[in-house]
Structures are given as structure tokens and as C-alpha cells.
Amino acid sequence: MRPAAAQQENAVAIAPAPRPADDRWAASIAEFAQADAAHAPTPGGVLFVGSSSIRLWTDLETEFQALPVVIKRGFGGSRMLDCTAYLKKIVTPYKPRLVLVYAGDNDLAEGRSPEDVLRSFRGFVEGVRAELPDTRIGYISIKPSPLREALLPQIRATNALIEAYAETVHNLDFIDVFGPMLDARGLPRPELFREDRLHLNADGYALWKRVISAHLP
């Protein structure tokens, strides 16, 4: 572990990961349980969890056909703290060999700090390790959306914190989609987004697929 990374890690490890303050995702979690009851996914697959960037990836399960099982468990608007809080419902039941998570974007938009997001992500990693010690984890970096251009400094800081943390943890990857989504001026590329300037379009997801594929088995 690098000394600087160790100091940084210790600096944000004092408080436990925050818990969600409400049950706004109860319906989404119930839908996942119903889907599993109807058709239980095969253990040992690749699991995608996170916010609307995962939920709206409509052809995700077929985009990675070379993989044995691809499961999508995204619930729109969710935060990194929600993914951590619902870990036992959206991750551990599937016993994945690889879990990819995209979250943190909404945490920052609600006013949480980069350190808060890292703290929540650490809780996620530690929760997965406790239940599934052999499962690999990949964190998909927070994207730079035009709608949230004002948050770019916080997004950069959060990505940097999580990347540094990932370097200290075995079987944990940091997947950088942030850099390729910037133009020559260092601003979000609008052609990768829908009209709402927040969610990805087909070109945006094609870019994500190229970047993420390099980290898949």
C-alpha cells in the first residue's frame, strides 16, 4: 500500500457507511425478488448493479453474450449508500463471480462529499468480501454528464479517491469511463447523452461497453 493512499484511506474510514433514510426503493427491490422467484439466475455470473445508468441499459444482458450469465439489478435514482444498504438483496443472493457497480453520481447531486461516496463504497466492498470473499468487484467511474457539469470537480475527486482505494484492495478494479467521455476541452461530450443531458444514449453505452469489456474475464 502506498503511504499516501494509506493516509487517505484512514482519513475517510472513521465513520461507518451511511444508511438510506427511507424506503423509496422498496418497490424496486420487491420486483427483483419477484423476478428471481420466477426465474432464478444461475450462480457464478456477472452482476451489474447501480443507478439509472444500469437500469436504462436496455440490452445489457445481450451486450456481453460471451459471458455465461449477465444479471442487471439497477434501480433508477439510487445512490452508492443505497447499493451498500441493499447489498444482501441485490448482490449476495446471486453469488456472482464478478459484480460491477455504477453509483455515486446521485450522492454528489444530493450534496454528499467525495469522502461520503468513498465511505459508502468501502462499505459495499467490505460487505461483498464478508459474504462472497472470492467475488471480483469493478467500480465503474462516475460519468461526466452535461447536466451536472458544475459537479465535475467533485466527480473528479470522487473518482480519484476510489481509484486510489482500489489500488490497495485485492480483486478490485477501477473502470475509468470518465476520461473517454470528455472532449478536448475536458468537458462532457454531449453526443453521448440523451436529450435530458444526464442519461446515456446508444453511443454512450457503446463507449461503456468498449471500456468495460477490457476488464471482463
Buried (B, 14 or more C-beta within 10 A) or exposed (E): EEEEBEEBBEEBEEEEBBEBEEEEBEEBBEEBEEEBEEEEBEEEBBBBBBBBBBBBBEEBBEBBEEBEBBBBBBBBBBBBBBBBBBBEBBBBBBBBBBBBBBBBBBBBBEEBBBBBBBBBBBBBBBBBBEBBEEBBBBBBBBBBBBEBEEBBEBBBBBBBBBBBBBEEBEBBBBBBBBEBBEEEEEEBBEEBBEEEEBBBBEEBBEBBBEBBEEBBE
